[in-house]
Amino acid sequence: MSTTRTRCSLGTRNHLATEVLRATAGRSSLVVLLLFLGFVALAARAFWIQGPGNAFYELEGKKRFQRTLEMPATRGKIFDRTGQVLATSLPVKAIWAIPEEASVALSTKTLGQVSGLLNMAEPELKHKLGEDKNFVYLKRQVSTEVAEKIAALKIEGIYQQREYKRFYPEGAAMAHIIGFTNVEDRGQEGMELSQEKELAGQAGRRKVIKDRMGRAVEELGVIASPREGKDLQLSIDSKIQYLAFDALRAAVEKHRAKAGSVVVVDAQTGEILALANLPTYNPNDRTHLSGEQLRNRVLTDTFEPGSSAKPITVALALELGRVKPHTIIQTGNGKFTIAGSTITDTHAYGALTVEQVIQKSSNIGMIKIAKQLSSKEMWGMFTHVGFGQAPKIGFPGAVAGKVRPYQSWRPIEQATMSYGYGLSTSLLQLARAYTIFASDGELIPLSMTKVDAPVQGVRVISPHTAQVMRGMLELAAGTGGTGLRAQAEGYRVGGKSGTAHKQVGKGYAAHRYNSFFVGLAPIHAPRIVVAVMLEEPSDGTYFGGAVAAPVFSTVVSNTLRALNVLPDNAMSRLAMVPALPKSRAQKNPKNESENSPNVRRDGAANTIRRRALVPSTTLSSSDLGGAAS
């Protein structure tokens, strides 16, 4: 019995063992199967990643770590006509940070050191670090010396990158010509702006691998090499520019003028040799820059040219054969009424020749000459010399001025336009208009860049008329003329002064003037045209012949000597005159008159003031200064 039980027990145990072994084998097979399937899945995944899906994962990896960085191009230099550097780029550094790291790494001591080196207060630096967690510029255009000192602190989270800062050696004297660039090294004003595309060149590109901290850890290659900016050579002569700027500054200070401008044009090539304005600014330090300082008044400001427009009207009358230099013009007792308005001269000149009309600056004489011309002819002449059209010199902000369509002119308007009221022009346009007298009747195109080839002008008047007009301009700038103080030592000159009330709204300010002088030299073979304007001189002297003509004289003498033009007037010292005392200038000596609106009003005063653009008070030439005009 016991044996039987023992056998049963053993059988049960063997059965159970068999069952356990079977179960274990099944589980093992399942595990193996699962492992096999796992490996198959991994292999399939690996195959997918390395095969069909590779492009997707490469792209995702690139998005996370591969970056395309810009390789900045070096901006082109700007030179004057002699090769002197006017603008160049200096290497500097941009200091940037990863605020999340830098905030932890900066101790109280290093925070003070960094803020001191960057010339900013500690609260300001802390504020910058709180602007963004991933990236912030702490300061741009930091000098390499300062950048090296910051790098020596070895602060984690603060980094540097190379960039450039523009430097202008000539400073304020050249500011309105060159302009400046912003922190991104892009032109904002002047030639820096107008020639941005050529000067800037084209940045290159390179691929790198960056770590999670944003640091480049591997170079993958250059995509495109940078194309360096092209150098630019201007027509400006640095020496002439400085001399003109210095003469203008002295006059502005002496006469306490609100502003002043001067431009020097090469009469043979149309190159602008100098262009200066006051007030100006230092392009290397624009901390307190204002709109008044930015204005390039030679190109952007317009004014009524006054008497300086008279030679243009006379040239037209000569060209059309309506008058000759010695044609007698009756100016009567110094008063002339037209369309109910009375225009006056300083004195009762009586009979004057045409050339004396220019010499004495007779408004009545100009009206008598203009009456022999049609409004269409006068309009055509003004437009032919460039009035009402923006100069095409590739410079930002050059304005067109205004010449209204001749169909709308009334008799009083044609009369005032003959002596420069009722139209507007910039100083640059006025200087260009006078090139017809300097270049034997051709209007010369102007250029801000150096001209190597001969230029072709546009014929406006005949060479003979231009020669006759040069003679008249010399008379106007000589004894008995309104511009005696334009005489330049060593050189014969010719030109015309002007003094005009400033237009305010629809009328004119009673005691605010623009004073100007424009002329050419040497008169026998003109090499340069110079135009000068002072805005609102306030020292008691405001006549163009007293305020602007001396600047013309200084600029002409200095410029012609700088250009190595031989003197042509050994007796010029005798023609030089001292400055007139204010009291004498105000008395308006005989034989030296200046243009003024000179219109006495009747009941239609308001209409005239609106449409003819003439002052609302009765003024004679003596009110505008006569001799010293």
C-alpha positions in Angstrom: 0.0 0.0 0.0 2.7 2.3 1.0 4.6 1.4 -2.1 1.6 2.3 -4.3 1.3 5.6 -2.5 4.9 6.3 -3.0 4.7 5.6 -6.7 1.6 7.9 -7.0 3.4 10.6 -5.2 6.5 10.3 -7.5 4.2 10.3 -10.6 2.5 13.5 -9.4 5.8 15.2 -8.8 7.1 14.2 -12.2 3.9 15.5 -13.8 4.1 18.7 -12.0 7.8 19.1 -12.9 6.9 18.4 -16.5 4.2 21.0 -16.4 6.6 23.6 -14.8 9.2 22.9 -17.5 6.6 23.3 -20.2 5.4 26.6 -18.7 8.9 27.8 -18.3 9.8 26.9 -21.9 6.7 28.8 -23.1 7.6 31.9 -21.2 11.1 31.7 -22.4 9.9 31.4 -26.0 7.6 34.4 -25.4 10.5 36.5 -24.0 12.7 35.4 -26.9 10.0 36.2 -29.3 9.4 39.6 -27.7 13.2 40.3 -27.7 13.3 39.3 -31.3 10.4 41.5 -32.2 12.1 44.3 -30.3 15.3 43.9 -32.2 13.4 43.8 -35.4 11.6 47.0 -34.5 14.8 48.6 -33.5 16.4 47.4 -36.8 13.4 48.7 -38.7 13.6 52.0 -36.8 17.3 52.3 -37.5 16.7 51.4 -41.1 14.1 54.1 -41.3 16.2 56.7 -39.6 19.3 55.9 -41.7 17.3 55.4 -44.9 13.9 56.8 -46.0 13.4 59.0 -42.8 17.0 60.3 -42.7 16.2 63.6 -44.4 13.6 64.4 -41.8 15.9 63.8 -38.8 18.8 65.6 -40.4 16.5 68.6 -40.8 15.4 68.4 -37.2 19.0 68.2 -36.0 20.0 71.1 -38.1 17.1 73.2 -36.7 18.4 72.5 -33.3 22.2 72.9 -33.7 23.2 74.0 -37.1 23.2 77.8 -37.8 23.9 80.0 -40.7 26.0 83.0 -39.6 26.5 86.2 -41.5 30.1 87.1 -42.5 30.0 90.9 -42.5 31.5 92.7 -45.5 33.8 95.6 -44.9 32.1 98.9 -45.9 33.9 100.8 -48.6 35.9 103.9 -47.7 35.0 107.4 -48.9 37.8 109.6 -50.3 38.0 113.2 -51.4 39.2 114.1 -54.9 42.9 114.0 -53.7 42.6 110.6 -52.0 42.2 111.8 -48.4 40.1 109.5 -46.3 36.7 111.0 -45.4 35.0 107.9 -44.0 36.4 104.5 -42.9 35.4 101.5 -40.9 37.1 100.6 -37.7 36.9 97.1 -36.1 34.9 97.0 -32.9 33.0 94.4 -30.8 29.4 93.8 -29.9 29.1 92.5 -26.3 26.2 90.2 -25.8 25.0 87.8 -23.2 22.8 84.8 -22.4 21.1 86.3 -19.4 20.2 83.0 -17.7 23.9 82.2 -17.4 25.3 85.6 -17.0 23.0 86.5 -14.1 24.3 83.5 -12.2 27.9 84.1 -13.0 28.0 87.8 -12.3 29.1 88.6 -8.8 28.7 92.0 -7.2 32.3 92.7 -8.0 32.2 91.6 -11.6 28.9 93.3 -12.2 30.5 96.6 -11.2 33.5 95.9 -13.4 31.4 95.1 -16.5 29.1 98.1 -16.0 32.1 100.4 -15.6 33.8 99.1 -18.7 30.6 99.5 -20.7 30.0 103.0 -19.2 26.6 102.2 -17.9 25.0 102.1 -14.5 24.6 98.8 -12.7 20.8 99.1 -12.6 20.8 99.6 -16.4 23.0 96.5 -16.9 20.7 94.4 -14.6 17.7 95.7 -16.5 19.2 94.5 -19.8 20.0 91.1 -18.4 16.3 90.8 -17.4 14.9 91.6 -20.8 15.3 88.1 -22.3 16.5 84.8 -21.0 18.3 83.6 -24.1 20.0 86.6 -25.8 20.5 90.3 -25.3 23.0 92.9 -26.6 24.7 94.6 -23.6 26.4 97.2 -25.9 27.2 97.6 -29.5 30.3 99.1 -31.1 32.6 98.7 -28.1 36.3 99.4 -28.7 38.6 96.4 -29.0 40.5 97.6 -25.9 37.4 97.6 -23.7 36.3 94.3 -25.2 39.6 92.7 -24.3 39.3 93.8 -20.7 35.8 92.3 -20.5 37.0 89.1 -22.1 39.8 88.9 -19.5 37.1 88.7 -16.7 36.1 85.3 -18.1 32.5 85.7 -17.1 30.3 82.8 -18.2 27.4 83.9 -20.3 29.0 87.1 -21.7 30.3 86.8 -25.3 31.6 89.0 -28.1 31.2 89.2 -31.8 33.0 91.3 -34.4 31.5 94.3 -36.1 32.5 97.7 -37.5 32.1 101.3 -36.6 32.3 104.2 -39.0 34.8 106.9 -38.4 34.8 110.4 -40.0 38.2 112.2 -39.8 37.0 115.5 -41.0 34.2 115.7 -38.4 31.7 118.6 -38.5 33.1 120.3 -41.6 32.2 117.4 -43.8 29.1 116.2 -42.0 26.4 117.3 -44.5 28.2 115.7 -47.4 29.3 112.4 -45.9 26.4 111.8 -43.6 26.7 108.8 -41.2 25.7 105.1 -40.7 23.7 103.5 -37.9 24.8 100.8 -35.4 24.0 98.2 -38.1 26.5 100.0 -40.4 23.8 101.1 -42.8 23.8 104.6 -44.3 21.4 107.1 -42.8 22.3 110.5 -44.3 24.4 112.0 -47.0 26.5 110.0 -49.4 26.5 107.1 -46.9 22.8 106.8 -47.6 22.7 107.7 -51.3 25.5 105.2 -52.1 24.5 102.6 -49.6 24.3 99.7 -52.1 27.8 100.3 -53.5 29.5 101.1 -50.2 27.9 98.3 -48.2 28.9 95.5 -50.4 27.3 92.1 -49.7 27.6 90.0 -46.5 28.8 86.4 -46.8 27.4 83.3 -45.1 28.9 80.4 -43.2 27.4 77.3 -41.6 28.4 76.2 -38.0 27.3 73.8 -35.3 26.3 75.5 -32.1 26.0 73.9 -28.6 23.1 74.5 -26.3 24.9 77.6 -25.0 24.9 79.2 -28.4 28.6 78.8 -29.0 29.9 77.8 -32.4 31.7 74.5 -31.8 32.3 73.3 -35.4 32.7 75.0 -38.8 30.7 73.4 -41.6 32.0 75.6 -44.4 31.4 78.9 -46.2 28.2 79.2 -48.2 29.2 82.5 -49.8 32.2 84.7 -49.3 31.5 88.4 -48.5 31.8 90.9 -51.3 33.6 93.9 -49.9 32.0 97.4 -50.4 33.4 99.6 -53.1 35.4 102.7 -52.3 33.9 106.0 -53.3 35.8 109.1 -54.5 34.0 112.4 -54.2 34.4 115.6 -56.1 35.0 117.4 -52.8 38.4 118.9 -52.0 39.0 118.6 -48.3 41.2 121.7 -48.2 38.7 123.9 -50.1 35.9 122.4 -48.0 37.6 123.4 -44.7 38.4 126.9 -45.9 34.8 127.4 -47.1 33.4 126.1 -43.8 35.8 128.2 -41.8 34.8 131.4 -43.7 31.1 130.6 -43.3 31.5 129.9 -39.6 33.2 133.3 -39.1 30.4 135.1 -40.9 27.6 133.3 -39.1 29.2 134.1 -35.7 30.0 137.8 -36.7 26.5 138.5 -37.9 24.8 136.3 -35.4 22.9 134.5 -38.2 20.5 131.7 -37.6 22.1 129.6 -40.3 24.5 129.8 -43.2 25.4 127.9 -46.4 28.1 127.9 -49.0 28.7 125.9 -52.2 31.7 125.9 -54.6 31.2 124.5 -58.1 33.9 123.8 -60.7 32.6 125.7 -63.6 34.4 123.5 -66.1 33.3 120.0 -64.9 30.3 120.7 -62.6 32.0 119.0 -59.7 31.0 120.3 -56.3 34.3 121.2 -54.6 32.8 122.3 -51.3 29.4 122.3 -49.7 29.0 123.5 -46.1 26.2 124.4 -43.7 25.8 125.8 -40.3 24.5 124.6 -37.8 26.2 121.3 -38.3 27.1 118.3 -36.1 29.9 115.9 -35.3 29.1 112.6 -37.1 31.4 110.7 -34.7 29.3 111.8 -31.7 25.6 112.2 -32.4 24.4 112.1 -28.8 22.5 115.4 -29.0 21.8 115.5 -32.7 18.8 117.7 -33.7 16.8 118.2 -36.9 18.2 121.7 -37.3 21.7 120.3 -37.4 20.8 117.6 -39.8 19.4 119.9 -42.5 21.6 120.1 -45.6 20.4 123.6 -46.4 22.3 124.0 -49.6 20.0 121.3 -51.1 16.9 121.1 -49.0 16.0 124.8 -48.2 14.4 127.0 -50.7 14.1 130.8 -50.8 13.2 133.6 -53.1 16.5 134.5 -54.9 15.8 138.2 -55.0 18.3 140.3 -57.0 20.5 137.3 -57.7 17.8 136.3 -60.3 18.1 139.6 -62.2 21.0 138.5 -64.4 19.0 135.5 -65.6 16.1 137.8 -66.8 18.5 140.2 -68.4 20.3 137.4 -70.2 17.0 136.2 -71.7 16.2 139.7 -73.0 19.7 140.0 -74.5 19.5 136.6 -76.1 16.1 137.4 -77.7 17.4 140.7 -78.9 14.9 142.7 -76.9 17.6 144.9 -75.4 21.3 145.5 -75.8 23.9 146.3 -73.0 23.7 150.0 -73.7 19.9 150.2 -74.3 18.5 153.1 -72.2 15.9 152.1 -69.6 14.0 155.0 -68.1 13.5 154.4 -64.3 12.0 157.8 -63.8 11.8 159.2 -60.3 12.3 155.9 -58.5 8.7 154.9 -58.4 6.6 152.8 -60.7 3.0 151.7 -60.4 1.8 148.4 -61.9 -1.6 146.8 -61.4 -2.3 149.2 -58.5 1.0 148.5 -56.7 3.9 150.8 -56.5 7.4 149.5 -56.9 10.4 151.7 -55.9 14.1 152.0 -56.3 16.5 153.3 -53.7 17.1 156.5 -55.7 15.7 158.3 -58.7 18.2 156.9 -61.2 16.4 158.3 -64.2 18.0 156.9 -67.4 20.1 153.8 -67.0 21.6 151.4 -69.5 20.8 147.7 -69.2 24.2 147.0 -67.7 23.7 149.8 -65.2 20.3 148.3 -64.2 22.3 145.2 -63.1 25.1 147.3 -61.6 22.6 149.5 -59.5 20.2 146.6 -59.0 17.2 148.7 -60.2 13.9 147.0 -59.7 12.1 149.4 -61.9 14.7 148.8 -64.7 14.1 145.1 -64.4 10.3 145.5 -64.7 10.8 147.7 -67.8 12.9 144.9 -69.3 10.5 142.2 -68.3 7.7 144.0 -70.0 9.4 143.3 -73.3 9.2 139.6 -72.5 6.3 137.3 -72.4 5.5 135.2 -69.3 6.0 132.1 -71.3 9.5 133.2 -72.3 10.4 134.0 -68.7 9.0 130.8 -67.5 11.0 128.9 -70.2 14.2 130.6 -69.1 13.7 129.8 -65.4 13.1 126.2 -66.2 16.0 126.0 -68.6 18.4 127.1 -65.9 17.0 124.4 -63.6 14.6 126.2 -61.4 11.6 124.1 -60.4 13.5 120.8 -61.0 15.3 118.8 -58.5 19.1 118.6 -59.2 20.1 115.1 -60.4 23.2 114.7 -58.3 22.4 111.4 -56.6 22.0 113.1 -53.2 19.1 112.5 -50.8 16.8 115.4 -50.1 17.6 117.7 -53.1 14.5 119.8 -53.7 13.0 121.3 -56.8 11.9 124.7 -55.7 8.9 126.3 -57.3 8.2 128.1 -60.6 4.4 128.3 -61.2 3.0 127.7 -64.7 3.2 130.8 -66.7 -0.5 130.6 -67.6 -1.4 131.7 -64.1 1.0 134.7 -63.9 -0.6 138.1 -63.5 1.2 141.3 -64.5 2.3 142.1 -60.9 3.7 138.5 -60.6 5.7 138.7 -63.8 7.0 142.0 -62.6 8.2 140.7 -59.2 9.6 137.5 -60.7 11.9 139.6 -62.9 13.8 140.6 -59.7 13.5 137.3 -57.9 10.2 137.3 -55.9 7.4 134.8 -56.5 9.6 131.9 -57.3 11.8 129.7 -55.1 15.1 127.9 -55.5 17.8 126.2 -53.4 21.3 127.6 -53.1 22.6 124.7 -55.2 20.1 125.4 -58.0 21.2 129.1 -58.0 24.8 128.2 -58.2 24.1 125.8 -61.1 22.0 128.5 -62.9 25.1 130.8 -62.9 27.1 128.1 -64.8 25.5 129.5 -68.0 27.5 132.7 -67.5 30.7 130.8 -66.5 30.7 128.2 -69.3 29.8 130.3 -72.3 26.1 129.7 -72.2 25.8 126.0 -71.2 24.1 124.7 -68.2 26.6 122.3 -66.6 25.4 119.1 -64.9 26.6 118.9 -61.3 28.3 116.0 -59.6 29.2 114.9 -56.1 31.6 112.4 -57.3 34.9 113.0 -59.1 34.6 113.5 -62.8 37.4 112.3 -65.1 35.8 112.7 -68.5 34.7 116.0 -70.1 31.1 117.0 -69.4 28.5 118.1 -72.0 26.3 121.0 -70.9 22.9 122.1 -72.3 23.0 125.3 -74.4 20.8 128.0 -72.8 22.3 131.2 -74.1 24.9 132.0 -76.8 28.6 132.4 -75.9 28.3 136.1 -76.8 25.4 136.7 -74.4 27.3 134.8 -71.6 30.4 137.0 -72.2 28.3 140.2 -72.1 26.7 139.0 -68.8 30.1 138.4 -67.3 30.9 142.0 -68.0 27.7 143.1 -66.2 28.4 140.9 -63.2 31.9 142.3 -62.9 30.4 145.8 -62.8 27.9 144.7 -60.1 30.8 143.4 -58.0 32.9 146.5 -58.6 33.0 150.2 -57.8 29.5 151.6 -58.0 27.9 148.1 -57.8 26.1 146.4 -55.0 28.8 143.8 -54.4 32.0 145.7 -54.0 33.0 143.7 -51.0 33.0 140.6 -53.1 36.3 141.7 -54.6 38.9 138.9 -54.2 42.6 139.8 -53.8 44.4 138.9 -56.9 41.4 137.9 -59.0 38.8 139.7 -61.1 35.3 138.5 -60.0 31.7 139.0 -61.0 28.5 138.3 -59.2 25.2 139.6 -57.8 24.1 140.1 -54.2 20.6 139.6 -53.0 18.6 140.4 -49.8 15.1 139.0 -49.5 12.5 139.1 -46.8 11.8 135.7 -45.3 8.4 134.4 -46.3 6.2 133.5 -43.4 2.9 131.9 -44.3 1.2 133.9 -47.0 3.2 137.1 -46.3 6.7 138.2 -45.3 8.4 138.9 -42.0 9.2 142.6 -41.6 12.6 142.2 -40.1 13.8 138.7 -41.0 16.0 138.4 -44.1 18.0 135.9 -46.3 21.2 137.5 -47.5 23.1 136.0 -50.4 25.7 136.4 -53.0 26.5 134.3 -56.0 29.2 134.9 -58.6 32.1 133.5 -60.6 35.9 133.9 -60.9 38.3 134.7 -62.5 35.9 136.7 -64.6 37.9 136.4 -67.9 37.9 132.6 -67.8 35.7 131.4 -64.9 37.0 128.4 -63.0 34.5 128.4 -60.1 31.0 129.5 -59.2 30.4 130.3 -55.5 27.1 130.8 -53.8 26.7 132.0 -50.2 23.6 132.5 -48.1 23.2 133.7 -44.5 19.8 133.2 -42.9 18.5 135.9 -40.5 21.6 137.8 -39.6 20.8 139.7 -36.5 23.7 142.0 -35.7 22.0 145.0 -37.5 23.5 144.3 -40.9 21.6 142.1 -43.3 22.4 143.2 -46.8 23.8 140.6 -49.1 26.6 142.8 -50.2 27.7 143.4 -46.6 27.0 139.9 -45.1 27.4 137.3 -47.9 29.8 139.1 -50.3 32.8 139.0 -47.9 32.4 135.3 -47.5 32.4 135.0 -51.3 35.6 137.0 -51.4 37.4 134.8 -48.9 36.2 131.6 -50.5 37.1 132.6 -54.0 40.6 133.7 -53.0 41.3 130.5 -51.0 39.8 128.2 -53.6 41.6 129.6 -56.7 44.9 129.5 -54.8 44.2 125.9 -53.8 43.5 125.1 -57.5 46.7 126.8 -58.5 44.9 129.4 -60.6 47.2 132.3 -61.4 46.1 135.7 -60.2 44.7 137.9 -63.0 44.3 141.3 -61.2 47.4 143.0 -59.9 45.4 146.0 -58.8 42.9 144.1 -56.8 44.4 145.3 -53.5 43.2 148.8 -54.3 39.7 147.6 -54.8 39.5 145.9 -51.4 37.4 147.9 -49.0 37.1 147.7 -45.2 33.8 146.7 -43.5 31.3 149.5 -43.4 30.2 150.7 -40.0 26.6 149.6 -39.3 25.4 153.2 -39.2 26.9 153.9 -42.5 25.6 150.7 -44.0 22.1 151.6 -42.8 22.3 155.0 -44.6 22.4 153.2 -47.9 24.9 155.3 -49.9 24.1 156.5 -53.4 24.7 154.2 -56.4 24.4 151.0 -54.4 20.9 149.6 -54.3 19.5 146.2 -53.6 16.4 144.5 -54.6 13.3 144.5 -52.5 9.7 143.7 -53.3 9.0 147.5 -53.3 5.3 147.2 -53.7 2.9 149.8 -52.2 -0.5 148.3 -51.6 -4.0 149.5 -52.6 -7.3 147.9 -51.7 -6.2 144.6 -53.3 -3.3 144.2 -50.8 -4.5 140.9 -49.5 -4.8 139.4 -52.9 -1.4 140.6 -53.9 0.1 139.2 -50.7 -1.4 135.8 -51.3 -0.7 135.5 -55.0 2.1 137.8 -55.9 4.1 136.8 -52.8 5.2 140.4 -52.0 5.5 142.0 -48.6 2.5 143.5 -46.9 4.3 146.8 -46.1 5.7 149.5 -48.4 9.4 149.0 -48.7 12.0 150.8 -50.8 15.4 149.5 -51.9 16.9 151.6 -49.1 15.0 149.5 -46.6 17.0 146.5 -47.8 20.3 148.3 -47.6 21.3 149.8 -50.8 25.1 150.1 -50.9 25.9 147.3 -48.6 23.4 144.9 -50.2 
